[in-house]
């Protein structure tokens, strides 16, 4: 075997491997609300209570998301709720932060092999409440908000494309939640919210 051929083998193998590289996964940062004005509450502190637990049967798949609704809701509370002082006390409670994965019907037979169609649907739900208790421990204000999103994913989507869809879903869900919670708090929390 000629020496020139033997020297060329590693070079050809390196070229083939370079052509087969898998794109690196996107780097998704946390979903924050630091660009939004804080909701200044006339309370001494804001407690975060997270009572949501994923279903043990694996039906909920939010753990596969780059940023879970649960983590995004916790960050929302840290970014948007600010204790401005007073004898009352605020509690932000996350009661649900789920994502359910639903199998969709597929085209069967030979046609199904060549058909690009949605095969999964993701149903996302976030439910949380903000409560203000007076110095006697009685609830004097309460706002409960539920936000939902649903998205189908094509069978041809790559892992990176799926992660981008999951991330975008969570961002949209949190934008809906943020708008609704702020509206409810500003409308009903007087005199416990500052302008």
Secondary structure in CASP SS format (residue, H / E / C, confidence):
PFRMAT SS
TARGET T0000
AUTHOR 0000-0000-0000
METHOD secondary structure of the structure
MODEL  1
X C 1.00
X C 1.00
X H 1.00
X H 1.00
X H 1.00
X H 1.00
X H 1.00
X H 1.00
X H 1.00
X H 1.00
X H 1.00
X H 1.00
X H 1.00
X H 1.00
X H 1.00
X H 1.00
X H 1.00
X H 1.00
X H 1.00
X C 1.00
X C 1.00
X C 1.00
X C 1.00
X C 1.00
X C 1.00
X C 1.00
X C 1.00
X C 1.00
X C 1.00
X C 1.00
X C 1.00
X C 1.00
X C 1.00
X C 1.00
X C 1.00
X C 1.00
X C 1.00
X C 1.00
X E 1.00
X E 1.00
X E 1.00
X E 1.00
X E 1.00
X E 1.00
X E 1.00
X E 1.00
X E 1.00
X E 1.00
X E 1.00
X E 1.00
X C 1.00
X C 1.00
X C 1.00
X C 1.00
X C 1.00
X C 1.00
X C 1.00
X C 1.00
X C 1.00
X E 1.00
X C 1.00
X H 1.00
X H 1.00
X H 1.00
X C 1.00
X C 1.00
X C 1.00
X C 1.00
X H 1.00
X H 1.00
X H 1.00
X H 1.00
X H 1.00
X H 1.00
X H 1.00
X H 1.00
X H 1.00
X H 1.00
X H 1.00
X H 1.00
X E 1.00
X E 1.00
X E 1.00
X E 1.00
X E 1.00
X E 1.00
X E 1.00
X E 1.00
X E 1.00
X E 1.00
X E 1.00
X E 1.00
X E 1.00
X E 1.00
X E 1.00
X E 1.00
X E 1.00
X E 1.00
X E 1.00
X E 1.00
X E 1.00
X E 1.00
X E 1.00
X C 1.00
X C 1.00
X C 1.00
X C 1.00
X C 1.00
X H 1.00
X H 1.00
X H 1.00
X H 1.00
X H 1.00
X C 1.00
X C 1.00
X C 1.00
X C 1.00
X E 1.00
X E 1.00
X E 1.00
X E 1.00
X E 1.00
X E 1.00
X E 1.00
X E 1.00
X E 1.00
X E 1.00
X E 1.00
X E 1.00
X E 1.00
X E 1.00
X E 1.00
X E 1.00
X C 1.00
X C 1.00
X C 1.00
X C 1.00
X C 1.00
X E 1.00
X E 1.00
X E 1.00
X E 1.00
X E 1.00
X E 1.00
X E 1.00
X E 1.00
X E 1.00
X E 1.00
X E 1.00
X E 1.00
X E 1.00
X E 1.00
X E 1.00
X E 1.00
X C 1.00
X C 1.00
X C 1.00
X C 1.00
X H 1.00
X H 1.00
X H 1.00
X H 1.00
X H 1.00
X H 1.00
X H 1.00
X H 1.00
X H 1.00
X H 1.00
X H 1.00
X H 1.00
X H 1.00
X H 1.00
X H 1.00
X H 1.00
X H 1.00
X H 1.00
X H 1.00
X H 1.00
X H 1.00
X H 1.00
X H 1.00
X H 1.00
X H 1.00
X H 1.00
X H 1.00
X H 1.00
X H 1.00
X H 1.00
X C 1.00
X C 1.00
X C 1.00
X C 1.00
X E 1.00
X C 1.00
X C 1.00
END
